[in-house]
Amino acid sequence: MKTTARSRYVTLRGPLYSYLVHKKAVTVTLLLLAVTTVLMIVSTGIGSVYIAPGEVVRSIFGFGSDSSEMIVRSLRLPRVIMAVLIGAALAVSGAILQGIVRNSLASPDTVGTTGGATLGAVLFFFFLSNKLSIHLLPLAAVIGAFAATLLVYILSWKNGVMPLRLVLVGIGFSAAMSSLSYMLMISGPIVLANQSLTFMTGSVYGVSWEKSVLPLLPWMIVLLPLIFLCARHLNIQGLGEDIAKGVAFGGAINFIGLLAPHIGRKLVGPSFGALLPVSALCGAIILLLADLAGRTLLPPHDIPAGVFTAAIGAPFFIYLLYRSRHR
């Protein structure tokens, strides 16, 4: 039986979009989606009070015991869903940056975006937290992220922006912003320093439906599918000028934007039609595992998930630097 090249692909076409993806990528995506779903159920059940997976599912749909429903629906499920959303967002942003900048070292962490978000949040804690609602903290982080990315892009410009120069300027700028953030923390009140440190480390601790999940969910529902459908433009953009842009949300959870796209390329190759959804699921899985480890390894302490992502991501970044030293 002869298999043609066309038969190995799935094509979706419409008046405003065109989507071509290899069947292997579809299989990998569905497998990762199943793994993510199972991991979400298992993670929701693990904690100081263990809840069996079956009971977790029943509680999600309102058929569990009163105590299980309270623990699952009010305490653990918002945290698990937030980890999935943030992990997917960071992974997709990293994949987009690496494709547009054409540099495997690029991620929100290495082009200064995360550092800008962190500085924006720290400035909010120290100068605006007693004047404005804490609900505006994500907005401050987003403004800091965009401002830092723009500054890094301007500082990297010299008859155009070279990918390596952008990353090197981004790393240096991130170090400067981190130093400024730590200076503020050292000189300020201990309460504000603790709040800033929690954000800088990166954590999904203490999230809720109203304050965290629901404000972020509509953006993810709209923007992620839109990005997936426009993936072919990213493949073309990789051949043209380099532009860097990203958004940090939910604390400085480092290196997911670097790790997940590389894992995705190993699984389905470099085409963005397949890479973006696979990277999103890989990022969700990484942050789910990091958060699960953070809240279960040393009870009753809740270790920020960013500690674990940095422990894995930093050596990986060094490896990428070593591998690309002669390029």
C-alpha contacts under 8 A as a table, 3 or more apart, distances in Angstrom:
res1	aa1	res2	aa2	distance
3	T	7	S	6.48
3	T	8	R	7.53
4	T	7	S	5.29
4	T	8	R	6.92
5	A	8	R	5.51
5	A	9	Y	7.34
6	R	9	Y	5.62
7	S	10	V	7.72
8	R	22	H	5.94
8	R	23	K	5.66
9	Y	20	L	6.65
9	Y	21	V	5.52
9	Y	22	H	4.29
9	Y	23	K	5.26
10	V	20	L	5.81
10	V	21	V	5.35
10	V	22	H	6.10
10	V	23	K	6.16
11	T	18	S	7.50
11	T	19	Y	5.64
11	T	20	L	4.56
11	T	21	V	6.56
12	L	17	Y	7.96
12	L	18	S	5.81
12	L	19	Y	4.90
12	L	20	L	6.46
13	R	17	Y	5.88
13	R	18	S	4.44
13	R	19	Y	6.19
14	G	17	Y	5.14
14	G	18	S	6.23
17	Y	229	L	6.19
17	Y	230	C	6.94
18	S	229	L	6.94
18	S	230	C	7.86
18	S	232	R	7.80
19	Y	229	L	6.20
19	Y	231	A	7.79
19	Y	232	R	7.40
19	Y	273	G	6.74
20	L	273	G	6.65
21	V	25	A	6.63
21	V	26	V	7.24
21	V	273	G	5.91
21	V	274	A	5.92
22	H	25	A	5.24
22	H	26	V	6.64
22	H	274	A	7.48
23	K	26	V	4.94
23	K	27	T	6.28
24	K	27	T	5.05
24	K	28	V	6.17
24	K	268	V	7.23
25	A	28	V	5.04
25	A	29	T	5.97
25	A	267	L	7.86
25	A	268	V	5.44
25	A	274	A	5.74
25	A	278	V	7.99
26	V	29	T	5.08
26	V	30	L	6.15
26	V	274	A	7.64
27	T	30	L	5.25
27	T	31	L	6.12
28	V	31	L	5.03
28	V	32	L	6.09
28	V	267	L	7.38
28	V	268	V	7.52
28	V	278	V	7.50
29	T	32	L	5.14
29	T	33	L	6.04
29	T	277	P	6.98
29	T	278	V	5.58
29	T	281	L	7.75
30	L	33	L	4.93
30	L	34	A	6.20
31	L	34	A	5.11
31	L	35	V	6.24
32	L	35	V	4.91
32	L	36	T	6.01
32	L	278	V	7.38
32	L	281	L	6.29
32	L	282	C	7.40
33	L	36	T	5.06
33	L	37	T	6.17
33	L	281	L	6.63
34	A	37	T	5.11
34	A	38	V	6.20
35	V	38	V	5.21
35	V	39	L	5.99
36	T	39	L	5.06
36	T	40	M	6.04
36	T	281	L	7.01
36	T	284	A	7.25
36	T	285	I	5.91
37	T	40	M	5.11
37	T	41	I	6.39
38	V	41	I	5.19
38	V	42	V	6.16
39	L	42	V	5.09
39	L	43	S	5.78
39	L	285	I	7.64
39	L	288	L	7.58
40	M	43	S	5.16
40	M	44	T	6.03
40	M	80	V	6.35
40	M	81	I	7.81
40	M	288	L	7.40
41	I	44	T	5.21
41	I	45	G	6.50
41	I	53	P	6.02
41	I	56	V	6.53
41	I	57	V	7.12
42	V	45	G	5.25
42	V	46	I	6.49
42	V	52	A	7.84
42	V	53	P	5.85
43	S	46	I	5.28
43	S	80	V	7.33
43	S	288	L	7.66
43	S	292	L	6.32
44	T	47	G	7.86
44	T	51	I	7.93
44	T	56	V	7.05
44	T	72	V	6.51
44	T	76	R	5.58
44	T	77	L	6.04
44	T	80	V	6.69
45	G	49	V	7.89
45	G	50	Y	5.59
45	G	51	I	4.42
45	G	52	A	6.00
45	G	53	P	6.27
45	G	56	V	6.15
45	G	72	V	7.42
46	I	49	V	7.02
46	I	50	Y	5.13
46	I	51	I	6.53
46	I	296	T	7.83
47	G	50	Y	5.63
47	G	295	R	7.50
47	G	296	T	6.43
51	I	55	E	6.34
51	I	56	V	6.35
51	I	68	S	7.18
52	A	55	E	5.28
52	A	56	V	6.23
53	P	56	V	4.92
53	P	57	V	6.34
54	G	57	V	5.26
54	G	58	R	6.30
55	E	58	R	4.98
55	E	59	S	5.95
55	E	64	G	6.04
55	E	68	S	7.46
56	V	59	S	5.07
56	V	60	I	6.17
56	V	64	G	7.54
56	V	68	S	7.40
56	V	69	E	7.97
56	V	72	V	6.69
57	V	60	I	5.16
57	V	61	F	6.58
58	R	61	F	5.37
58	R	62	G	6.16
58	R	63	F	4.79
58	R	64	G	4.91
59	S	62	G	4.89
59	S	63	F	5.35
59	S	64	G	4.13
59	S	65	S	7.04
59	S	68	S	6.23
59	S	69	E	4.70
59	S	72	V	6.63
59	S	73	R	7.22
60	I	63	F	7.59
60	I	64	G	7.77
60	I	69	E	6.93
60	I	72	V	6.91
60	I	73	R	6.25
61	F	64	G	7.86
62	G	69	E	6.86
64	G	68	S	6.16
64	G	69	E	5.87
65	S	68	S	5.24
65	S	69	E	6.08
66	D	69	E	5.23
66	D	70	M	6.23
67	S	70	M	5.20
67	S	71	I	6.31
68	S	71	I	5.20
68	S	72	V	5.91
69	E	72	V	5.15
69	E	73	R	5.55
69	E	74	S	7.56
70	M	73	R	5.60
70	M	74	S	5.40
70	M	75	L	7.08
71	I	74	S	5.75
71	I	75	L	5.15
71	I	76	R	6.31
72	V	75	L	5.83
72	V	76	R	5.09
72	V	77	L	5.51
73	R	76	R	6.50
73	R	77	L	5.38
73	R	78	P	7.22
74	S	77	L	6.76
74	S	78	P	6.99
74	S	208	S	7.57
74	S	209	W	8.00
75	L	78	P	6.59
75	L	79	R	7.26
75	L	208	S	7.60
76	R	79	R	5.35
76	R	80	V	6.29
77	L	80	V	5.05
77	L	81	I	6.06
78	P	81	I	5.22
78	P	82	M	5.99
78	P	207	V	6.43
78	P	208	S	5.61
78	P	209	W	5.78
78	P	213	V	6.49
79	R	82	M	5.08
79	R	83	A	6.19
79	R	204	V	6.18
79	R	205	Y	6.95
79	R	206	G	7.45
79	R	207	V	5.74
79	R	208	S	7.17
80	V	83	A	5.15
80	V	84	V	6.43
80	V	288	L	6.76
81	I	84	V	5.09
81	I	85	L	6.23
81	I	213	V	7.31
82	M	85	L	5.08
82	M	86	I	6.02
82	M	204	V	6.94
82	M	207	V	7.57
82	M	212	S	7.42
82	M	213	V	5.90
83	A	86	I	5.30
83	A	87	G	5.82
83	A	204	V	6.58
83	A	284	A	6.52
83	A	287	L	5.77
83	A	288	L	5.66
83	A	291	D	7.43
84	V	87	G	5.21
84	V	88	A	6.01
84	V	281	L	7.99
84	V	283	G	7.63
84	V	284	A	4.27
84	V	285	I	7.10
84	V	287	L	6.92
84	V	288	L	6.48
85	L	88	A	5.27
85	L	89	A	6.12
85	L	216	L	7.96
85	L	217	L	7.53
85	L	220	M	7.22
85	L	284	A	6.78
86	I	89	A	5.07
86	I	90	L	6.07
86	I	249	F	7.19
86	I	250	G	6.91
86	I	284	A	7.17
86	I	287	L	7.89
87	G	90	L	5.32
87	G	91	A	6.10
87	G	256	I	6.87
87	G	280	A	6.96
87	G	281	L	7.92
87	G	282	C	7.93
87	G	283	G	4.41
87	G	284	A	4.19
87	G	285	I	7.40
87	G	286	I	7.08
87	G	287	L	5.41
87	G	288	L	7.82
88	A	91	A	5.16
88	A	92	V	6.13
88	A	279	S	7.22
88	A	280	A	3.93
88	A	281	L	6.02
88	A	282	C	7.40
88	A	283	G	4.95
88	A	284	A	4.93
89	A	92	V	5.31
89	A	93	S	6.15
89	A	220	M	7.65
89	A	224	L	7.99
89	A	280	A	6.68
89	A	283	G	7.82
90	L	93	S	5.18
90	L	94	G	6.15
90	L	108	P	7.70
90	L	248	A	7.56
90	L	256	I	6.10
90	L	257	G	4.95
90	L	280	A	7.83
90	L	283	G	6.96
91	A	94	G	5.12
91	A	95	A	6.23
91	A	256	I	5.72
91	A	257	G	4.28
91	A	258	L	7.30
91	A	259	L	7.73
91	A	260	A	5.46
91	A	261	P	6.35
91	A	279	S	5.61
91	A	280	A	5.30
91	A	282	C	7.47
91	A	283	G	5.02
91	A	284	A	7.98
92	V	95	A	5.05
92	V	96	I	6.16
92	V	257	G	7.00
92	V	261	P	7.52
92	V	276	L	5.80
92	V	277	P	7.76
92	V	279	S	6.15
92	V	280	A	5.52
93	S	96	I	5.17
93	S	97	L	6.17
93	S	107	S	7.34
93	S	108	P	7.09
93	S	246	G	6.03
93	S	247	V	7.63
93	S	257	G	6.35
94	G	97	L	5.13
94	G	98	Q	6.13
94	G	106	A	6.94
94	G	107	S	4.51
94	G	108	P	6.13
94	G	256	I	7.68
94	G	257	G	3.94
94	G	258	L	5.80
94	G	260	A	7.86
94	G	261	P	6.66
95	A	98	Q	5.19
95	A	99	G	6.17
95	A	107	S	7.57
95	A	257	G	6.84
95	A	258	L	7.72
95	A	260	A	7.85
95	A	261	P	5.09
95	A	275	L	7.72
95	A	276	L	6.75
95	A	279	S	7.20
96	I	99	G	5.17
96	I	100	I	6.08
96	I	234	L	7.35
97	L	100	I	5.28
97	L	101	V	5.71
97	L	102	R	7.78
97	L	106	A	6.03
97	L	107	S	6.03
97	L	108	P	7.67
97	L	243	I	8.00
97	L	244	A	6.07
97	L	245	K	7.10
97	L	246	G	7.65
98	Q	101	V	5.36
98	Q	102	R	5.37
98	Q	103	N	5.22
98	Q	104	S	5.43
98	Q	105	L	7.10
98	Q	106	A	5.10
98	Q	107	S	6.63
99	G	102	R	4.98
99	G	103	N	7.11
99	G	234	L	6.89
99	G	235	N	7.39
99	G	237	Q	7.83
99	G	238	G	5.51
100	I	234	L	6.85
100	I	237	Q	6.06
100	I	238	G	4.88
100	I	241	E	7.74
100	I	242	D	5.56
100	I	243	I	6.20
100	I	244	A	7.16
101	V	106	A	7.14
101	V	163	P	5.49
101	V	238	G	7.13
101	V	241	E	8.00
101	V	242	D	4.81
101	V	243	I	6.24
101	V	244	A	6.63
102	R	163	P	6.44
102	R	238	G	6.20
102	R	242	D	7.49
103	N	106	A	5.61
103	N	163	P	5.92
103	N	164	L	7.07
104	S	258	L	7.93
104	S	262	H	7.94
104	S	320	L	7.75
105	L	110	T	7.19
105	L	167	V	7.11
105	L	258	L	7.01
105	L	317	F	7.16
105	L	320	L	6.82
105	L	321	L	7.56
106	A	109	D	7.81
106	A	110	T	5.75
106	A	111	V	6.42
106	A	167	V	6.22
106	A	258	L	6.91
107	S	110	T	5.31
107	S	111	V	6.29
107	S	255	F	7.45
107	S	257	G	5.23
107	S	258	L	5.21
108	P	111	V	5.66
108	P	112	G	6.42
108	P	113	T	4.91
108	P	114	T	5.52
108	P	246	G	6.20
108	P	247	V	7.59
108	P	248	A	7.52
108	P	257	G	6.34
108	P	258	L	7.94
109	D	112	G	5.75
109	D	113	T	6.05
109	D	114	T	5.03
109	D	115	G	6.83
109	D	171	I	7.86
109	D	174	S	7.77
109	D	254	N	6.25
109	D	255	F	6.51
109	D	257	G	7.55
109	D	258	L	7.94
110	T	113	T	7.55
110	T	167	V	5.86
110	T	168	L	7.86
110	T	170	G	5.51
110	T	171	I	5.18
110	T	174	S	7.42
111	V	149	T	6.81
111	V	152	V	7.02
111	V	166	L	6.67
111	V	167	V	5.36
111	V	168	L	7.88
111	V	169	V	7.33
111	V	170	G	3.92
111	V	171	I	6.24
111	V	174	S	7.60
111	V	244	A	7.82
112	G	115	G	5.13
112	G	116	G	6.07
112	G	145	A	7.64
112	G	148	A	6.03
112	G	149	T	5.97
112	G	152	V	6.86
112	G	170	G	4.64
112	G	171	I	6.40
112	G	173	F	6.13
112	G	174	S	4.88
113	T	116	G	5.15
113	T	117	A	6.29
113	T	144	G	7.88
113	T	145	A	4.67
113	T	146	F	6.91
113	T	148	A	5.88
113	T	149	T	5.34
113	T	174	S	7.96
113	T	245	K	7.86
113	T	246	G	6.34
113	T	247	V	6.78
113	T	248	A	6.82
114	T	117	A	5.03
114	T	118	T	6.14
114	T	145	A	6.26
114	T	174	S	7.79
114	T	247	V	7.77
114	T	248	A	5.77
114	T	252	A	6.01
114	T	254	N	7.69
115	G	118	T	5.05
115	G	119	L	6.19
115	G	145	A	7.23
115	G	148	A	7.57
115	G	173	F	7.97
115	G	174	S	4.96
115	G	175	A	7.82
115	G	177	M	5.99
115	G	178	S	6.45
115	G	252	A	7.70
116	G	119	L	5.12
116	G	120	G	6.04
116	G	141	A	7.30
116	G	144	G	4.60
116	G	145	A	4.39
116	G	146	F	7.44
116	G	147	A	6.98
116	G	148	A	4.87
116	G	149	T	7.47
116	G	174	S	7.31
116	G	177	M	6.83
117	A	120	G	5.05
117	A	121	A	6.19
117	A	140	A	7.44
117	A	141	A	4.10
117	A	142	V	5.88
117	A	143	I	7.17
117	A	144	G	4.63
117	A	145	A	4.30
117	A	148	A	7.93
117	A	247	V	7.87
117	A	248	A	5.86
117	A	249	F	7.76
117	A	251	G	7.99
117	A	252	A	7.45
118	T	121	A	5.12
118	T	122	V	6.16
118	T	141	A	6.35
118	T	144	G	7.39
118	T	145	A	7.90
118	T	178	S	7.83
118	T	181	S	7.64
118	T	199	F	7.12
118	T	200	M	5.96
118	T	251	G	7.20
118	T	252	A	6.28
119	L	122	V	5.04
119	L	123	L	6.03
119	L	141	A	7.47
119	L	144	G	6.54
119	L	177	M	6.25
119	L	178	S	7.17
119	L	180	L	7.64
119	L	181	S	5.72
120	G	123	L	5.23
120	G	124	F	6.21
120	G	140	A	5.28
120	G	141	A	4.78
120	G	142	V	7.63
120	G	143	I	6.86
120	G	144	G	4.42
120	G	145	A	7.40
121	A	124	F	5.00
121	A	125	F	6.26
121	A	137	L	6.18
121	A	138	P	7.53
121	A	140	A	5.74
121	A	141	A	4.99
121	A	144	G	7.63
121	A	196	S	7.27
121	A	199	F	7.59
122	V	125	F	5.05
122	V	126	F	6.27
122	V	181	S	6.34
122	V	184	L	7.81
122	V	196	S	5.48
123	L	126	F	5.24
123	L	127	F	5.87
123	L	128	L	7.45
123	L	181	S	7.95
124	F	127	F	5.46
124	F	128	L	4.89
124	F	129	S	5.86
124	F	137	L	6.71
124	F	140	A	6.49
125	F	128	L	6.04
125	F	129	S	4.91
125	F	192	L	6.19
125	F	195	Q	7.51
125	F	196	S	6.89
126	F	129	S	6.55
126	F	184	L	7.82
126	F	188	G	7.52
126	F	192	L	6.52
127	F	130	N	7.44
128	L	131	K	5.13
128	L	132	L	5.75
129	S	132	L	5.49
129	S	133	S	6.71
129	S	134	I	6.24
130	N	133	S	7.86
132	L	136	L	7.23
133	S	136	L	5.82
133	S	137	L	7.88
134	I	137	L	5.44
135	H	138	P	7.04
135	H	211	K	7.26
136	L	139	L	5.26
136	L	140	A	6.50
137	L	140	A	5.11
137	L	141	A	6.33
138	P	141	A	4.99
138	P	142	V	6.13
138	P	249	F	6.31
138	P	250	G	7.23
139	L	142	V	5.05
139	L	143	I	6.16
140	A	143	I	5.17
140	A	144	G	6.16
141	A	144	G	5.07
141	A	145	A	6.09
141	A	248	A	6.77
141	A	249	F	6.95
142	V	145	A	4.96
142	V	146	F	6.24
142	V	247	V	5.92
142	V	248	A	6.06
142	V	249	F	6.97
143	I	146	F	5.29
143	I	147	A	6.08
144	G	147	A	5.14
144	G	148	A	6.02
145	A	148	A	5.30
145	A	149	T	6.14
145	A	246	G	7.23
145	A	247	V	5.87
145	A	248	A	6.27
146	F	149	T	5.15
146	F	150	L	6.14
146	F	245	K	7.28
146	F	246	G	7.12
146	F	247	V	6.85
147	A	150	L	5.20
147	A	151	L	6.22
148	A	151	L	5.09
148	A	152	V	6.10
149	T	152	V	5.16
149	T	153	Y	6.14
149	T	244	A	7.03
149	T	245	K	6.27
149	T	246	G	7.46
150	L	153	Y	5.10
150	L	154	I	6.21
150	L	245	K	7.91
151	L	154	I	5.07
151	L	155	L	6.05
152	V	155	L	5.10
152	V	156	S	5.99
152	V	166	L	7.02
152	V	169	V	6.37
152	V	170	G	5.81
152	V	173	F	7.11
153	Y	156	S	5.08
153	Y	157	W	6.31
153	Y	161	V	7.50
153	Y	166	L	6.77
153	Y	243	I	7.91
153	Y	244	A	7.08
154	I	157	W	5.28
155	L	169	V	7.24
156	S	161	V	5.82
156	S	162	M	7.54
156	S	165	R	6.05
156	S	166	L	5.30
156	S	169	V	6.38
157	W	160	G	5.31
157	W	161	V	4.90
157	W	162	M	7.88
158	K	161	V	6.26
161	V	165	R	7.08
161	V	166	L	6.65
161	V	242	D	6.49
162	M	165	R	5.28
162	M	166	L	6.22
162	M	242	D	7.60
163	P	166	L	5.18
163	P	167	V	6.45
163	P	242	D	7.20
164	L	167	V	5.21
164	L	168	L	6.18
165	R	168	L	5.12
165	R	169	V	5.99
166	L	169	V	5.29
166	L	170	G	5.94
167	V	170	G	4.92
167	V	171	I	6.11
168	L	171	I	5.17
168	L	172	G	6.29
169	V	172	G	5.15
169	V	173	F	5.96
170	G	173	F	5.05
170	G	174	S	5.96
171	I	174	S	5.10
171	I	175	A	6.31
172	G	175	A	5.16
172	G	176	A	6.41
173	F	176	A	5.06
173	F	177	M	6.24
174	S	177	M	5.13
174	S	178	S	6.07
175	A	178	S	5.09
175	A	179	S	6.19
176	A	179	S	5.13
176	A	180	L	6.34
177	M	180	L	5.07
177	M	181	S	6.13
178	S	181	S	4.99
178	S	182	Y	6.16
179	S	182	Y	5.18
179	S	183	M	6.11
180	L	183	M	5.03
180	L	184	L	6.34
181	S	184	L	5.28
181	S	185	M	6.34
182	Y	185	M	4.92
182	Y	186	I	6.09
183	M	186	I	5.22
183	M	187	S	6.22
184	L	187	S	5.26
184	L	188	G	5.92
184	L	193	A	7.98
185	M	188	G	5.30
185	M	189	P	7.54
185	M	190	I	7.73
185	M	192	L	7.24
185	M	193	A	4.67
185	M	196	S	7.23
186	I	193	A	7.17
188	G	192	L	6.93
188	G	193	A	6.64
189	P	192	L	5.55
189	P	193	A	6.26
190	I	193	A	4.87
190	I	194	N	6.12
191	V	194	N	5.23
191	V	195	Q	6.40
192	L	195	Q	5.08
192	L	196	S	6.09
193	A	196	S	5.08
193	A	197	L	6.02
194	N	197	L	5.06
194	N	198	T	6.22
195	Q	198	T	5.27
195	Q	199	F	6.53
196	S	199	F	5.19
196	S	200	M	6.12
197	L	200	M	4.95
197	L	201	T	6.03
198	T	201	T	5.29
198	T	202	G	6.22
198	T	203	S	6.86
198	T	251	G	7.78
198	T	304	P	7.43
199	F	202	G	5.15
199	F	203	S	6.87
199	F	250	G	7.70
199	F	251	G	4.57
199	F	252	A	6.07
200	M	251	G	6.15
200	M	252	A	5.02
200	M	253	I	7.74
201	T	251	G	7.13
201	T	252	A	5.92
201	T	253	I	6.62
201	T	304	P	6.29
201	T	305	A	7.75
201	T	306	G	5.31
201	T	307	V	6.43
202	G	250	G	7.14
202	G	251	G	4.48
202	G	252	A	4.56
202	G	253	I	4.37
202	G	254	N	7.53
202	G	304	P	5.79
202	G	305	A	6.12
202	G	306	G	4.54
202	G	307	V	7.52
203	S	250	G	7.24
203	S	251	G	6.29
203	S	252	A	7.94
203	S	253	I	7.02
203	S	291	D	7.68
203	S	304	P	4.56
203	S	305	A	5.22
203	S	306	G	6.23
204	V	207	V	6.12
204	V	250	G	7.00
204	V	291	D	7.45
204	V	304	P	7.49
204	V	305	A	7.37
205	Y	302	D	7.74
205	Y	304	P	7.53
207	V	211	K	7.01
207	V	212	S	5.64
207	V	213	V	7.47
208	S	211	K	5.55
208	S	212	S	5.45
208	S	213	V	6.43
209	W	212	S	5.75
209	W	213	V	4.85
209	W	214	L	5.68
210	E	213	V	6.52
210	E	214	L	5.68
210	E	215	P	7.28
211	K	214	L	6.94
211	K	215	P	6.76
212	S	215	P	5.82
212	S	216	L	6.52
213	V	216	L	5.44
213	V	217	L	5.83
214	L	217	L	5.19
214	L	218	P	7.10
215	P	218	P	6.79
215	P	219	W	7.86
216	L	219	W	5.64
216	L	220	M	6.55
217	L	220	M	5.18
217	L	221	I	6.13
218	P	221	I	5.07
218	P	222	V	6.19
219	W	222	V	5.33
219	W	223	L	5.74
219	W	224	L	7.97
220	M	223	L	5.30
220	M	224	L	5.47
221	I	224	L	6.18
221	I	225	P	6.87
222	V	225	P	6.21
222	V	226	L	6.43
223	L	226	L	5.02
223	L	227	I	6.05
224	L	227	I	5.11
224	L	228	F	6.23
225	P	228	F	4.98
225	P	229	L	6.19
226	L	229	L	5.22
226	L	230	C	6.28
227	I	230	C	5.10
227	I	231	A	6.12
228	F	231	A	5.15
228	F	272	F	7.85
228	F	273	G	6.34
228	F	276	L	6.42
228	F	277	P	6.93
229	L	232	R	7.68
229	L	273	G	7.52
230	C	233	H	5.76
230	C	234	L	7.24
231	A	234	L	5.20
231	A	235	N	6.70
231	A	272	F	5.23
231	A	273	G	5.09
231	A	276	L	7.67
232	R	235	N	5.07
232	R	236	I	6.52
232	R	272	F	6.65
232	R	273	G	6.46
233	H	236	I	5.09
233	H	237	Q	5.93
234	L	237	Q	4.82
234	L	238	G	6.20
234	L	272	F	6.74
235	N	238	G	5.48
235	N	239	L	7.56
235	N	271	S	6.65
235	N	272	F	6.24
236	I	239	L	5.66
236	I	240	G	7.28
237	Q	240	G	5.17
237	Q	241	E	7.16
238	G	241	E	7.61
238	G	242	D	7.64
248	A	251	G	7.32
248	A	252	A	7.26
249	F	252	A	7.60
250	G	253	I	7.62
252	A	306	G	7.09
253	I	256	I	7.28
253	I	305	A	7.13
253	I	306	G	4.57
253	I	309	T	7.14
253	I	310	A	7.87
254	N	257	G	7.47
254	N	306	G	5.99
254	N	309	T	6.21
254	N	310	A	5.75
254	N	313	G	7.49
255	F	258	L	4.93
255	F	259	L	5.99
255	F	309	T	6.26
255	F	310	A	6.18
255	F	313	G	5.04
255	F	314	A	7.29
256	I	259	L	5.09
256	I	260	A	5.72
256	I	283	G	5.99
256	I	286	I	7.37
256	I	287	L	7.70
256	I	309	T	6.78
256	I	313	G	7.35
257	G	260	A	6.02
257	G	261	P	6.86
257	G	283	G	7.54
258	L	261	P	6.33
258	L	262	H	6.98
258	L	313	G	7.40
258	L	317	F	7.83
259	L	262	H	5.50
259	L	263	I	6.42
259	L	283	G	7.91
259	L	313	G	6.51
259	L	316	F	7.67
260	A	263	I	5.13
260	A	264	G	6.09
260	A	279	S	5.21
260	A	280	A	7.46
260	A	282	C	5.42
260	A	283	G	5.22
260	A	286	I	7.87
261	P	264	G	4.84
261	P	265	R	6.16
261	P	275	L	7.16
261	P	276	L	7.80
261	P	279	S	5.07
261	P	282	C	7.99
262	H	265	R	5.16
262	H	266	K	6.43
263	I	266	K	5.20
263	I	267	L	6.45
263	I	279	S	7.27
263	I	282	C	7.31
264	G	267	L	5.12
264	G	268	V	6.11
264	G	269	G	7.14
264	G	275	L	5.73
264	G	276	L	7.96
264	G	278	V	5.59
264	G	279	S	5.03
264	G	282	C	7.06
265	R	268	V	5.39
265	R	269	G	4.30
265	R	270	P	5.34
265	R	275	L	6.41
266	K	269	G	5.98
268	V	271	S	7.84
268	V	274	A	6.48
268	V	275	L	6.48
268	V	278	V	7.83
269	G	274	A	7.73
269	G	275	L	6.89
270	P	274	A	7.91
270	P	275	L	6.29
271	S	274	A	5.90
271	S	275	L	5.89
272	F	275	L	4.55
272	F	276	L	5.53
273	G	276	L	6.35
273	G	277	P	7.70
274	A	277	P	6.14
274	A	278	V	6.38
275	L	278	V	5.26
275	L	279	S	5.79
276	L	279	S	5.11
276	L	280	A	6.11
277	P	280	A	5.02
277	P	281	L	6.34
278	V	281	L	5.23
278	V	282	C	6.14
279	S	282	C	4.95
279	S	283	G	6.00
280	A	283	G	5.14
280	A	284	A	6.20
281	L	284	A	4.97
281	L	285	I	6.15
282	C	285	I	5.11
282	C	286	I	6.14
283	G	286	I	5.12
283	G	287	L	6.23
284	A	287	L	5.40
284	A	288	L	6.03
285	I	288	L	5.05
285	I	289	L	6.14
286	I	289	L	5.30
286	I	290	A	6.12
286	I	309	T	7.72
287	L	290	A	4.91
287	L	291	D	5.94
287	L	305	A	6.98
287	L	309	T	7.50
288	L	291	D	5.25
288	L	292	L	6.04
289	L	292	L	5.00
289	L	293	A	6.09
290	A	293	A	5.17
290	A	294	G	6.10
290	A	305	A	5.02
290	A	306	G	7.58
290	A	308	F	5.70
290	A	309	T	6.53
291	D	294	G	4.91
291	D	295	R	6.31
291	D	304	P	7.11
291	D	305	A	4.74
292	L	295	R	5.51
292	L	296	T	6.16
293	A	296	T	5.35
293	A	297	L	5.51
293	A	305	A	7.73
294	G	297	L	6.11
294	G	298	L	7.54
294	G	302	D	5.66
294	G	303	I	4.40
294	G	304	P	5.93
294	G	305	A	5.70
294	G	308	F	7.63
295	R	298	L	7.08
295	R	299	P	6.73
295	R	300	P	7.75
295	R	301	H	6.86
295	R	302	D	4.63
295	R	303	I	6.12
296	T	299	P	5.74
296	T	300	P	7.97
296	T	302	D	7.58
298	L	301	H	5.59
298	L	302	D	7.31
298	L	303	I	7.84
299	P	302	D	6.90
303	I	307	V	7.28
304	P	307	V	5.77
304	P	308	F	7.72
305	A	308	F	5.55
305	A	309	T	6.53
306	G	309	T	5.05
306	G	310	A	5.90
307	V	310	A	5.33
307	V	311	A	6.19
308	F	311	A	4.98
308	F	312	I	6.45
309	T	312	I	5.33
309	T	313	G	5.76
310	A	313	G	4.84
310	A	314	A	5.50
311	A	314	A	5.96
311	A	315	P	7.20
312	I	315	P	6.11
312	I	316	F	6.57
313	G	316	F	4.99
313	G	317	F	6.06
314	A	317	F	5.09
314	A	318	I	6.36
315	P	318	I	5.03
315	P	319	Y	6.18
316	F	319	Y	4.95
316	F	320	L	6.26
317	F	320	L	5.04
317	F	321	L	6.26
318	I	321	L	5.04
318	I	322	Y	6.18
319	Y	322	Y	5.04
319	Y	323	R	6.09
320	L	323	R	5.04
320	L	324	S	6.12
321	L	324	S	5.28
321	L	325	R	6.04
322	Y	325	R	5.28
323	R	326	H	7.64
324	S	327	R	5.25
